Amino acid sequence: MLVRSVCAAHPRRSFALLFFLCCLVVIGLVVTTADAGEQPSATDLAAQVWQYLTTEDGEQARAVLATILQRPDATVPAVEEIVRKGQPHGLQPVGLLPDEQIVVRDRPYRLSLSVPQSYEPTKDYALVVCLHGAGFTGEAYLDRWKSRLGEQYILACPTYPAGAWFTRRAEDLVLATVRNLQQRYRIDPNRIFLSGMSNGGIGAWLIGMHHAPLFAGLAPMASGIDDVLFPFLENLRTTPIYIIHGSQDQVMPVELSRKLAGELKNLGYPFIYREHDRTHAMAGGHFFPREELPDLVKWFDNQRRTPVPKTVTVVRDASHLLPFGWVRIDATDQIASFSEDLIDKRDDSIRQRTYARLTAQVTGPNRIDVHTDHVRQYALYLNDELVDLSKPILITTDGQVSFEGVVTPQVDTLLRQARLRHDPAQLFPAQVTISVPQRPS
């Protein structure tokens, strides 16, 4: 009414007034657009986070991370929420998929899968990775397992030449299989299991011990490991074991599993030991009876990984200085180092069991006590499940105070660790690195 009255009273001024009002509208639109440009949407942030976490191009990853760190909306809580929700998954092939392929170190390997026909990309599924024995393939294990696992599990059976699962390349294949399926299907990070028969059982022991925080449980069958590797059993503090072995096994003597069960009992670690007396017309006592599967699957049904336990023990050789849960051994004294063969016994330091050992325990509110052997430097990765990051933290090493103060959570730390671990249930936005004083000789 005011505009109409003014225009009627002063017709010469009407054009100027209308032009002025139009300018105001345009300026308002420009300002609104500029504000929108300065405040990218949460959807854009999620897309950039997943681009950083999944790209295999190192240069691209560095560029995307730099972009994320410049965003005002890229806060620790916001990024944590994105990663915890998991990567969006679309429709994927289901049913029996015996001829899939996975590439590790530029070499292709066959991967046989069984995915429930009822698979839904919005529902979490448990994953069982099964390692075959010598003379077999992954595909040969599909029929034996799939009918028992039912619709709640995805089954992955990679094939490795001669079933040599005790090599570094085979270890890489198992880890790549888990990562590949996590990207393609919706896998519950707290329900990933590793099993194996004969040579595959050896692989389940070795790979499972070195990467215990990844798995909700291990199920080695008709297998064993040399006693020089027994110290690595300490890594299984929070990873339950289900052992199956035939009493009449003439290929892998049952005493191998009996000794391992005895070691786990001495450690006080959780395990189940099943010894059967069945024989097979072709394999004698060295086989995996179908009758044992129902109880094993029931055990799988009841297992859930504890992603951030309050106590962690890690034993390492020099070739496996990788994150282990919320700890990492960074530097050591002179210790054993495995070659490409993970059961290498030629090295004197291996025969003498000269490994690095570290136990970290949350012993009170914002207090962590660490005990080491042959460790020169280590790192702790922290989150609010372990300590209150808004308050000072006390860390002792071998009885001496080695850190006291506030550790500030960082998006940079959170994302770098998330990219390295591929584990949405293990997110660590804070890091403390500790040097261990040399002990008097």
Secondary structure as GFF3:
##gff-version 3
##sequence-region A 1 441
A	DSSP	alpha_helix	2	9	.	.	.	ID=ss1
A	DSSP	alpha_helix	11	38	.	.	.	ID=ss2
A	DSSP	alpha_helix	42	54	.	.	.	ID=ss3
A	DSSP	alpha_helix	58	69	.	.	.	ID=ss4
A	DSSP	alpha_helix	76	85	.	.	.	ID=ss5
A	DSSP	beta_strand	95	104	.	.	.	ID=ss6
A	DSSP	beta_strand	107	115	.	.	.	ID=ss7
A	DSSP	beta_strand	125	131	.	.	.	ID=ss8
A	DSSP	three_ten_helix	139	141	.	.	.	ID=ss9
A	DSSP	alpha_helix	142	149	.	.	.	ID=ss10
A	DSSP	three_ten_helix	150	152	.	.	.	ID=ss11
A	DSSP	beta_strand	153	158	.	.	.	ID=ss12
A	DSSP	three_ten_helix	161	163	.	.	.	ID=ss13
A	DSSP	alpha_helix	168	184	.	.	.	ID=ss14
A	DSSP	beta_strand	187	197	.	.	.	ID=ss15
A	DSSP	alpha_helix	199	210	.	.	.	ID=ss16
A	DSSP	three_ten_helix	212	214	.	.	.	ID=ss17
A	DSSP	beta_strand	217	221	.	.	.	ID=ss18
A	DSSP	three_ten_helix	227	236	.	.	.	ID=ss19
A	DSSP	beta_strand	241	246	.	.	.	ID=ss20
A	DSSP	alpha_helix	255	267	.	.	.	ID=ss21
A	DSSP	beta_strand	271	276	.	.	.	ID=ss22
A	DSSP	three_ten_helix	290	292	.	.	.	ID=ss23
A	DSSP	alpha_helix	293	302	.	.	.	ID=ss24
A	DSSP	beta_strand	311	316	.	.	.	ID=ss25
A	DSSP	beta_strand	327	332	.	.	.	ID=ss26
A	DSSP	alpha_helix	348	351	.	.	.	ID=ss27
A	DSSP	beta_strand	356	364	.	.	.	ID=ss28
A	DSSP	beta_strand	367	373	.	.	.	ID=ss29
A	DSSP	beta_strand	375	382	.	.	.	ID=ss30
A	DSSP	beta_strand	393	397	.	.	.	ID=ss31
A	DSSP	beta_strand	400	405	.	.	.	ID=ss32
A	DSSP	alpha_helix	411	421	.	.	.	ID=ss33
A	DSSP	beta_strand	430	435	.	.	.	ID=ss34
###
